[in-house]
Amino acid sequence: MMRPELVCPAGTPAALKSAVDAGADCVYVGFRDETNARNFPGLNFSRKELGEAIAYAHAKGAKVLVAINTFPRAGQPELWHRAVDDAARLEADAVILADIGLIEYAARSHPGLRLHLSVQAAASNPDAIAFYAGRYGVKRVVLPRVLTVSEIAAINARIAPVETEVFVFGGLCVMAEGRCALSSYATGQSPNMNGVCSPAGEVRYTETHEGVTSELGGFTINKFSRTEPAGYPTLCKGRFIARDKASYLFEEPTSLNTLTILPDLIKAGVTAFKIEGRQRGRAYVAAVVQAFRQGVDAVMAGRPLPDIDLDRITEGGKQTTGAYEKAWR
Amino acid sequence: MTPGHARAAVRQAPPPFSPVLLLGLALKPVRPQVLQPVFDAMLGVIRRRHPDILDRMADYADKPVCIDPTDLPFVILLDPNPEAPALTVRREIDPAEVAATIHGPLDMLVSLAEGKVDGDALFFSRRLVIEGDTEVVVALRNAIDGAGIDLVEDISLQLGPLGRVFRGMAGAAIGLVGRMRDDFEMLRASLIAPAVKEVDAQAARIDALESEVRQLRKAARRGSAA
């Protein structure tokens, strides 16, 4: 069995240290601008911080991947080109890209730079993956969170030596990733171009006697009672009234957790396990990385999977194995 | 809005029964200004040890935030202006003065500042309440979490040779508060045990009644179908 890499999130240098110290094989990060899909206030790395972070990670045997996974504005690719150039200059171990033009730029300008295809590119079949690998030398593809384990195994069987990376924990995205316009409709800012799904400046929470109401771009998208766990203020996790009944039409506030199916994912030939959550704090990063480090190590050593309770850090207090098992079928 | 509105949510969600709550009651007669030197010193330590916090808050220089420890009889006004940052302790704050307010028990706010708990998780579980401009709160959360604050270590390093003594005293105090918190929890559980028993009994009665109603409705539907 191939030992999978544990790819962990970091929104700040302190979170990167927490991830590395907790056993991450790789840490993925972004610059402090709209070139990455977690362009949140107070988050991400300056060039100086990234240089120091890479030195820290390399000294401890970990890699750093730089997500430059938004789509450049038409006619203004300079900011994105500079991000690729700086990631290469600072000796990042790979860049995670989504836009085909940016991938072409990176392959041409930095032939030695390892390229990973972001989930934002939504490449979910062997033909699409073969195109990116054959044309631009993409080495790894982050698969969308809509495939079953058997579908992933089938893809892996057809795309070798291209590697796959799958999400194993954190927020779920049920839309066609990189193409969702729900947040853009409500706020005028795009997750795919500005790097902000439900930008915080458009989110408003109002406490009432009944509980809390969340609004996005002036639209009321959910109401939680006083004892009900809350979730992220995204439209896909909003509660809407249809046929006189308020319910989650797209997706409930729930976190992906694959600890129990790690052996299946390893058998499916997945190269890397990705933990979502660059926007989360150091405590989340440390807890989830430790849990999955123990999980992967246990599977590789032939030991039983550890029973680790991650309920306290899940969205909405709920967990799912998502599309990997498609239990709703 | 009226002064004191910033604490409205506090009244809706009472703080936990803890040693800090008792300390808060003891501090009630104390004028907040008396505590101001403590916060001035704390800000000095943060400026020296973690200048990157204000750097990450640079876009929100004109957006003061109210931090409301719900178990203490005062609130803290954070002005993140990098030129003249300030931590001011006040009895209460008019929400019109601030961009946002963060409510939560003191020990949770300290754990959050030290990156020991995840802010999103606290928010999901509704133990942390935020009001106002969400963007400035998210920026502050990220800035503080990213700084790697360790209050005891940060203060110790500022005290020179006395730092070691402070570290020892702080460790003993934290241990004492932890033991007191356990004792308080036991006391709380003991005090509310009769009420919990009564609520459990009521819940069981409601379950039984609901089941009976469902069966009666089924029977009624069968009767009307026949």
Interface residues (C-beta under 8 A of the other chain):
Chain A: G11 T12 P13 A14 A15 K17 S18 F40 P41 G42 L43 P199 A200 G201 V203 R204 Y205 T206 E207 H209 V212 F224 R226 T227 E228 P229 A230 G231 Y232 P253 Q279 R280 G281 R282 A283 Y284 A287 R312 I313 T314 E315 G316 G317
Chain B: A8 A9 Q12 A13 R56 M57 D59 Y60 L112 G115 K116 V117 D118 G119 D120 A121 F123 F124 S125 R126 V129 I130 E131 D133 T134 E135 V136 V137 V138 A139 L140 R141 N142 A143 D145 G146 A147 G148
